[in-house]
Amino acid sequence: MNPYLSIVIPSYNEAAILPITLECLRGFLDAQPFTAEVIVVDDGSTDGTAAVVGEWQRSFECVRVLRNSENIGKGASIRRGIQASRGECVFVSDADLPGRPEDIARLIEALRDGAVVAIASRRPTPMSSAPSVSRFLASTVYRGLVRVILNLPLRDTQCGFKAFVREPLLPIVQGLRLGGFSFDVEFLFAAWKRGLAIREIDFEVIERRPTRHLILLQSPRMLVDLLRIRLTAGRPLREARKPTVELDVAPVDVEPTPSEGRH
């Protein structure tokens, strides 16, 4: 029998943080009435990520690991994980699980309420509260470019905490072209253009570790990717219905449990 939920985690050199993430997920899934699988896609790691996941498979039997022979990028790894998934619904998370397990339940509830895609949307914060000025400015500029170039009415496309109903999204995922960090916006833009209902869930990010990805170094490439999305997938689709986007701004304020300690 196929599981109800597939959890896909793209991972590159994540041996240090994955035990924390898997412990959080195990605690969450043990309390759920539905079945699930956890798919860790090891993107050619050199730090023993696959071995760490292999150890966890002994006590967390629903975990699977897919290993890329070389580093092919976050987006390509997510696509591989989704294509290998078997659940009715799919949840995709960064390896450091940037939200609480309770937030996963909120995304799933949004899908049950009629959304086809549910994404966590980080609350707007002043620059003084951001991890760094450069990260704040780069994120602000990128969000502006997404709106200007794609006209995509979403507040936050890059948060690594998303869920969707698998069947209508699988053909879209298989047709995506980008394999890097622009996968998220390409995925969301394609779903929006096809009129699929997208709901944004306002939530608080849990910083389990300092960010490892310097978005400023990725910005030129991501700008080019936005233009590519606009020129290819951005062409109007005759069969598309009126795009639907909803914003849920009712956060659940729950203190992290001990198993959700910061890293």
N, C-alpha and C positions, 0 to 999 in steps of 0.2 A: 504494500500500500504506500502510495506517495505521501510525503509529509505535507502538512498545511503550510508551513513556513520554511523557506530556504534563506539562510543568512550567508551572504557572500562578503568575504573580507580580502581585499587585495593587499598583499604584503611584500615588501622589499626590505630585507635586513631588519626584521621586526622581532627577533628572538627575545629581546629584553621586555617588550611591552605585551606580547601576545598572551603570556600566562595570566596577566591581570585582566585582559579583555575576555579570555576564555572563561575565567572564573566568574566574572560578572554575568556572562551569557549563560553559563551553567545554572547559576542561581536563579536567573530569570526564567529559563525554560523549565526548570524543575517545578516551578509554581504555575505553569500554564496547562490548560486542559487539552491543548492541541499538540500534535507531533511536529518535529522540526529537524532540520539538518543544518550543519554549519560547514561551509565550504571555504577553506583558506586557500587562496591562490598565491603560491610562492613564486614571485616574479624573478627567478634566477638569483635568489639571495646567496650571499657568501658567508653568512654568519651562523648557519645551522638552523635557520627558521623551520625548514621542513622536519628536521630531527626533533625540535621542540614540539611541533604539532603532533608528530608521531608518538611522542611520549604521552601527550594528552589523550590520544585516542584510546588508551588503555582504560581510562576512567570516565571519559566523555565520549561514549560510543557513537554519537551522531555526528562526530567531526570527521570530515574528509579533507584531504590535502591534494591539490593539483599543483604540479611543479612545472614552470616554464623552463626550458633548457637554457634560455638566456633572458636578459632583462628586456621586456617588450613594452613596458609602460603601464601606468595605472589603469588607463581606460581599456586597453586591450585585455588586461587581466580581469577587470570587472566583466567585460563582455564574455570572456571564457567561462567565468564562474556562473554567470546568468544562463548561458547556453547549457551548462552541465546541471543546472538546478532542476528540481522536480516538484517544488512546492506550488501550491495555488497562489501564494503571495511570496514576494522576494523582498528581503531587507538587505541593503548594501551599506556597509559601514567602513570607515577608515580603521586601520589596525589598532588605533588607540581608543576606539569607542568614545567619540567626543560628546556623548550624551549619557543620561542615566537609563538603566533598563526600563524604568517606568515610561520613558519617552518612546521607547520602541512600541510599547503597548498603545500609546496615544496615536502613533502612526498607523498601526494595524486597525485601531478603532475608526480612524478616518476612512480607511479603505472599506470597512464594513458599512460605513454610513454613505457610501456611494462614490467616493473619490477613486480614481484609477491610479493616481500617483499621489503620494503624500511625502512632503519633504520638510525637514527641520529647517527653520529659518532663524538665524541668530539675531538676537535683539540688537537694535542700534545702540552703540555705545559712544561716548565722547572719546576724542583722541587721547585724553589723559588716562583713560581706563584700558586702552589697547596694549597688547604685549609690546609693541614697538611703534614708533612714529612711521617708519618706512612701511611696515605691514599695514597699518591703518590707511595710509595714503594710497598704497597700491590696491588694496581691496576696494576702497571708495572709487578710485578711478576705473577699475575693472567693472564694477557694478554699473557705473554710468555708461561705459562702452557697451555693455550687454543691452541696456535699454535703448541706447541711441542706434546701434547697428542692427539689432534684432527686434527691437520693439517688444521684447519679452517682458510681460508684466509680473515678474517675480522679484522679490526683494533680495533673495540669497540663493544663488545657483550652485555655489561651491562647497557648501557644508557637506561633509562626508557622512550623511545620516539620512537615508532615503528608503522609501518602501513603495512597492507598486504591485498591481495585479499582474501576474506573469503572462497569461494568455494573450491579451491585446498588446503587450509591450514587447514580447519576444521577437516578432517580425521587425519591429523598429530597431531593436538592439542589433539584430543581425545585419541591418543595412547601414549602421553607423560607420564612419570612416576614420575618425580620429582616435588615436590610441593613448594620448597623454592626458594632461590635466584638463583639457578642454572637453573631455568626454561628457562631463556632467551637463554642461550647457548645451551641447549638441543633442544629448538625450532628451533634456527637458524641452528644448525648442521643437524637436521632432514630434514629441507627444502633444505639445500645445498646438502646433499647426494642424494636427489631426483632430483637434477638438476634444481631446481626452481631458476629463476633469482632474485638475491639479489642486491640491490643498496644501497651503503652507501652515505649518504648526510652529508657533512662536516658542522658543525654548532657550534655556541657558546652557552655554557650552561648558563642558568640563575639560579643563586643560590638564590632562594627565602627564604631559611632558611639554617642553618648549617645542614650538613648531620646527620641523626639520627642512621644510621646503621654502626656499627664498622666492617668493612670488615675483619680486622685482626682476630676478634673473629670467623668469619664465614669461614676463610681460610681453616682450616683442613677439615671441612665438604665439602667445595666446591671442594677441591682437590679430595676427595673420589668420589664426584659426577661426576667429569670429567672422572675418571677412569670407573665409572659405565656406563657413556654415551658411552665411547670408546668400552667397552666390550659387550654392548647390541645394542644400536641404531647404533653403529659404524660399524657393519658388512656390507660388501659391498652389495649393492642392484643390482640385475641383470638388473632390468628395469630402473635404474637411467641413465639419460643423463649426458653429461659433465657438471659439476657444473659451474655456471656462477655467478661471483661477479663483480660489478662495483663500482667505487668510484667517486662520484661527489664532486669536491673540489671547487666549485664556490659558496661561502657563500653569503647570503644576509645580509648586515649589516644595521639593522634597530634599531633605539633606542627604548627601551621599552616605551609603552604608559603608562599614569598614572594608568590605571587599572591593569598594570602588575607590580605594585610595589613590591619590595622585602619584604619578611617576615622574 
